[in-house]
Amino acid sequence: MGMASLLRRSLALLRAPANELAFATRSRLRWSRGPVVLAQEPKQDVFDWLEGAERRDAERVAARLERRYDLAALRARSTRLVYAENLALLECLEALVGGDPLPASSEVLVRAVDVGCGVFQYATGLRAWLGTHGVGTNWDPAPRQVVLRGVEIDGYGIYRDGHSRADHGRAHAALAGPGTDFLVGDFGGLAVPPQDLVTMFYPFLSAYPLLRWGSPISHLRPRRLVKAVARALRPGGWLIVANQTEAEFERLGNLLAGLPLQLVRRASWATNLVPYGERTLGRIGSLWRRSE
Ligand SMILES: C[S@@+](CC[C@H](N)C(=O)[O-])C[C@H]1O[C@@H](n2cnc3c(N)ncnc32)[C@H](O)[C@@H]1O
């Protein structure tokens, strides 16, 4: 690690008391401004930061994903960024999971939790994938019902429009469709019924990203979190994780060692479907299976 980076990380520690106080205050306030009307932006030229063949490829991928996952409602009620992030998530999930059948509890139902869902802006993409992955193949002929819950410990930050993260999270969950909801809570202490799938996109595994995000350092309890994930999964269930870097992925592996979770596969989680594609280059997705 270079001197500048070391200095940045040390300075981030200075934020710790302010983050702690701000989180305690907003959690006590539990602010809500009521239901959110999700912002809509036109979707022509969604990939206007790309050029030539790259842009045409991205448009082809997007058109295929739109057909496959029925994203009309999302297309009609989202910003360009949220739309692009949903497409990117679908692309990455497909690349990671390939043709493996989902571990659904029954042929007709899949039960999943997204841990640390933030504002849950990708709820539609995630739900659509859970309901559709493999459907139409001989192992899974019909769409399945989805019960998907996004859990976020820090739900009451206030956005520029005066709504809280929970207000927005609920709106994204409602847009995703029936069976999807958003819950403010600490997943580490939550009792949940046995899950077929747990997802964690960019969980905090070290202090620096957590402090930059504005979270209190007391939320940095990754071992407790992964233990709760292992408890929540039914035998045969899947954990899907996205990490920002190889080093984070390694840290995840160390945390999961000793728990009944085996790595099935890892894959690049890089995408050029979002405008910050170059920042996704080192991202890694991984699929873990809870032993029987
Ligand atoms: C880097 S953010 C990722 C947000 C979202 N998954 C995304 O990809 O946009 C990690 C999130 O996990 C949340 N988190 C941390 N610990 C948690 C816990 N014990 N239970 C629920 N959420 C938690 C944080 O508050 C933060 O919003």
The ligand as a MOL file (V3000), in Angstrom:
LIG
                    3D

  0  0  0     0  0            999 V3000
M  V30 BEGIN CTAB
M  V30 COUNTS 27 29 0 0 0
M  V30 BEGIN ATOM
M  V30 1 C -21.5490 -1.1220 0.2840 0
M  V30 2 S -23.1870 -1.1180 0.8290 0 CHG=1
M  V30 3 C -23.9410 -2.0790 -0.4760 0
M  V30 4 C -25.3580 -1.6890 -0.7490 0
M  V30 5 C -26.0340 -2.4800 -1.8340 0
M  V30 6 N -25.9110 -3.9140 -1.6110 0
M  V30 7 C -25.5110 -2.1150 -3.2090 0
M  V30 8 O -24.8730 -2.9550 -3.8570 0
M  V30 9 O -25.7560 -0.9850 -3.6680 0 CHG=-1
M  V30 10 C -23.2920 -2.2760 2.1980 0
M  V30 11 C -24.5810 -2.1070 2.9600 0
M  V30 12 O -24.6880 -3.1120 3.9690 0
M  V30 13 C -25.3600 -2.5440 5.0760 0
M  V30 14 N -25.1310 -3.3940 6.2640 0
M  V30 15 C -23.9760 -3.5000 6.9700 0
M  V30 16 N -24.1340 -4.3570 8.0010 0
M  V30 17 C -25.4180 -4.8010 7.9480 0
M  V30 18 C -26.1910 -5.6910 8.7470 0
M  V30 19 N -25.6540 -6.2910 9.8320 0
M  V30 20 N -27.4890 -5.9200 8.4190 0
M  V30 21 C -28.0310 -5.3030 7.3380 0
M  V30 22 N -27.3490 -4.4270 6.5460 0
M  V30 23 C -26.0590 -4.1900 6.8330 0
M  V30 24 C -24.7610 -1.1630 5.1610 0
M  V30 25 O -25.5360 -0.2700 5.9430 0
M  V30 26 C -24.6960 -0.7720 3.6740 0
M  V30 27 O -25.8460 -0.1040 3.2580 0
M  V30 END ATOM
M  V30 BEGIN BOND
M  V30 1 1 1 2
M  V30 2 1 2 3
M  V30 3 1 2 10
M  V30 4 1 3 4
M  V30 5 1 4 5
M  V30 6 1 5 6
M  V30 7 1 5 7
M  V30 8 2 7 8
M  V30 9 1 7 9
M  V30 10 1 10 11
M  V30 11 1 11 12
M  V30 12 1 11 26
M  V30 13 1 12 13
M  V30 14 1 13 14
M  V30 15 1 13 24
M  V30 16 1 14 15
M  V30 17 1 14 23
M  V30 18 2 15 16
M  V30 19 1 16 17
M  V30 20 1 17 18
M  V30 21 2 17 23
M  V30 22 1 18 19
M  V30 23 2 18 20
M  V30 24 1 20 21
M  V30 25 2 21 22
M  V30 26 1 22 23
M  V30 27 1 24 25
M  V30 28 1 24 26
M  V30 29 1 26 27
M  V30 END BOND
M  V30 END CTAB
M  END
